[in-house]
Amino acid sequence: KTDSVIAGQICKFVMDKLDKDKVYTQFIYKTIVELMSNVVHHAYHDKEEIMYPCWYLYSEYDKDKVRFIFVDTGLGIATTVRKKIYENIKFIVGDADLIESSFAGENRTETRQHNRGLGLPALKEYVIDGKFSSFFVISGSGGYKYISQGKFEKVNLRNKIYGTIYILEVDGKEKIYEN
């Protein structure tokens, strides 16, 4: 379930470790709640899959940064995103391409509702705005990674994972970049 208490505890952890106030952590709270909510409301599974959709959250303080690892055990972005006809052919469009398009806000939600599919693009904006200092998402056999100064790269993986893993870091220093 979506657990606002845990999201609040993570924000308190960031406030304590990075000496920040509550206002600073609002984007962290929104991100964690959004990721939890995606699992609760949108994590698809089929009866043959290994794991039932749930989430796990780990955070650590290391060298003046707080790292979050959020694991969503649903089928994953690359599997469940609404695909265009040509994208169903694996050799033309890889999982990294599908993940990138989800973060680009290309209205890929299976519900086809215009008020859905906004959470991942909002997360990307937090990264572009410098709120998260590091960002890497892995789903299926692809990934999407923040490089620097508002630039991202797609990553093709040799092996496939089930679900989606989000790795995010904050260092308390906001960096604003022009697109």
C-alpha positions as CSV (number, residue, x, y, z in Angstrom):
1,K,0.0,0.0,0.0
2,T,1.0,3.6,-0.3
3,D,2.5,4.5,3.1
4,S,2.9,8.2,3.8
5,V,4.4,7.4,7.2
6,I,7.4,5.7,5.6
7,A,7.7,8.5,3.0
8,G,7.8,10.9,6.0
9,Q,10.4,8.9,7.8
10,I,12.6,8.9,4.7
11,C,12.2,12.7,4.5
12,K,13.2,13.0,8.2
13,F,16.3,10.9,7.5
14,V,17.3,13.3,4.7
15,M,16.6,16.3,6.9
16,D,18.8,14.8,9.7
17,K,21.7,13.7,7.5
18,L,21.8,16.6,5.1
19,D,20.8,19.3,7.6
20,K,17.8,20.4,5.5
21,D,14.3,21.6,6.4
22,K,11.0,20.0,5.7
23,V,10.3,22.2,2.7
24,Y,13.5,20.9,1.0
25,T,12.2,17.3,1.2
26,Q,8.8,17.9,-0.4
27,F,10.0,16.6,-3.8
28,I,11.4,13.5,-2.1
29,Y,8.1,12.8,-0.3
30,K,6.1,13.3,-3.6
31,T,8.5,11.0,-5.5
32,I,8.3,8.2,-2.9
33,V,4.5,8.4,-2.6
34,E,4.3,8.4,-6.4
35,L,6.5,5.3,-6.8
36,M,4.5,3.5,-4.0
37,S,1.2,4.5,-5.7
38,N,2.4,3.2,-9.1
39,V,2.9,-0.2,-7.5
40,V,-0.5,-0.1,-5.7
41,H,-2.5,1.1,-8.7
42,H,-0.6,0.2,-11.8
43,A,1.8,-2.8,-11.1
44,Y,0.6,-5.5,-13.4
45,H,1.4,-9.2,-12.9
46,D,0.4,-12.4,-14.5
47,K,-0.2,-15.6,-12.7
48,E,2.9,-17.2,-14.1
49,E,5.3,-14.5,-12.9
50,I,7.7,-15.1,-10.0
51,M,6.6,-12.3,-7.7
52,Y,3.4,-10.5,-6.8
53,P,3.5,-6.7,-7.2
54,C,4.8,-5.0,-4.1
55,W,7.5,-2.5,-3.3
56,Y,10.7,-2.3,-1.2
57,L,12.5,0.8,-0.2
58,Y,16.1,1.1,1.0
59,S,17.9,4.3,1.9
60,E,21.4,5.0,3.1
61,Y,23.6,7.9,4.0
62,D,27.1,7.8,2.4
63,K,29.7,10.5,1.8
64,D,27.3,13.5,2.2
65,K,24.6,11.9,0.0
66,V,21.4,10.0,0.7
67,R,20.7,7.2,-1.8
68,F,17.3,5.6,-2.2
69,I,16.7,2.3,-3.9
70,F,13.1,1.6,-4.7
71,V,12.1,-1.8,-6.0
72,D,8.8,-2.4,-7.7
73,T,8.1,-6.1,-8.2
74,G,5.4,-5.7,-10.8
75,L,6.0,-6.7,-14.4
76,G,8.0,-3.5,-15.0
77,I,7.8,-0.4,-17.2
78,A,9.2,-2.0,-20.3
79,T,6.6,-4.8,-20.2
80,T,3.5,-2.9,-19.3
81,V,3.9,0.4,-21.2
82,R,1.4,0.9,-24.0
83,K,3.3,0.1,-27.2
84,K,2.8,1.4,-30.7
85,I,2.3,-1.3,-33.3
86,Y,6.0,-1.4,-34.5
87,E,7.3,-1.4,-31.0
88,N,6.0,-4.9,-30.4
89,I,8.9,-6.2,-32.5
90,K,11.7,-6.6,-29.9
91,F,14.5,-6.0,-32.4
92,I,13.3,-2.6,-33.5
93,V,12.6,-1.0,-30.1
94,G,14.4,-2.1,-27.0
95,D,13.4,-1.9,-23.3
96,A,15.6,1.2,-22.8
97,D,13.7,3.0,-25.6
98,L,10.4,2.2,-23.9
99,I,11.6,3.4,-20.5
100,E,12.9,6.6,-22.1
101,S,9.5,7.3,-23.7
102,S,7.7,6.7,-20.4
103,F,9.8,9.4,-18.8
104,A,9.3,11.7,-21.8
105,G,5.6,11.8,-21.0
106,E,4.4,10.2,-24.3
107,N,1.0,9.2,-22.7
108,R,1.9,5.6,-22.6
109,T,-0.4,4.6,-19.8
110,E,-2.5,1.5,-20.4
111,T,-5.6,3.4,-19.0
112,R,-5.3,5.9,-21.9
113,Q,-6.5,8.6,-19.5
114,H,-4.9,12.0,-19.8
115,N,-4.5,12.5,-16.1
116,R,-2.4,9.3,-15.8
117,G,1.2,8.7,-16.8
118,L,2.4,12.0,-15.2
119,G,4.5,10.7,-12.3
120,L,7.6,9.5,-14.3
121,P,7.9,12.7,-16.3
122,A,7.6,14.7,-13.0
123,L,10.4,12.6,-11.6
124,K,12.6,13.3,-14.6
125,E,11.9,17.1,-14.1
126,Y,13.2,16.8,-10.5
127,V,16.4,15.3,-11.9
128,I,16.7,18.0,-14.6
129,D,16.1,20.7,-11.9
130,G,19.0,19.3,-10.0
131,K,17.0,18.1,-7.0
132,F,18.2,14.5,-7.5
133,S,22.0,14.4,-8.0
134,S,21.9,10.8,-9.4
135,F,19.2,8.8,-11.2
136,F,19.1,5.4,-12.7
137,V,16.1,3.2,-13.6
138,I,16.3,-0.4,-14.7
139,S,13.4,-2.4,-16.0
140,G,13.4,-5.5,-18.2
141,S,16.6,-5.5,-20.2
142,G,17.0,-1.7,-20.3
143,G,17.8,1.3,-18.2
144,Y,17.7,5.0,-18.3
145,K,20.4,7.0,-16.6
146,Y,21.2,10.6,-15.7
147,I,24.6,11.7,-17.0
148,S,25.0,15.4,-16.2
149,Q,23.7,18.9,-17.0
150,G,20.2,17.7,-17.9
151,K,21.4,14.9,-20.2
152,F,20.3,11.2,-20.0
153,E,21.3,8.0,-21.7
154,K,19.6,4.8,-22.5
155,V,21.3,1.6,-21.2
156,N,20.9,-1.8,-22.8
157,L,21.5,-4.7,-20.3
158,R,22.6,-8.2,-21.1
159,N,20.2,-9.8,-18.7
160,K,16.6,-9.1,-17.9
161,I,15.2,-8.3,-14.5
162,Y,11.6,-8.6,-13.4
163,G,10.0,-5.4,-12.2
164,T,11.7,-2.0,-12.0
165,I,14.5,-0.6,-9.8
166,Y,14.9,3.1,-9.2
167,I,18.2,4.4,-7.8
168,L,18.1,8.0,-6.7
169,E,20.5,10.2,-4.8
170,V,20.3,13.6,-3.2
171,D,23.2,15.6,-2.0
172,G,21.4,18.7,-0.7
173,K,22.9,21.0,-3.4
174,E,20.4,22.0,-6.1
175,K,21.9,22.5,-9.6
176,I,19.7,24.2,-12.2
177,Y,20.6,23.4,-15.8
178,E,19.3,24.8,-19.0
179,N,17.8,22.3,-21.4
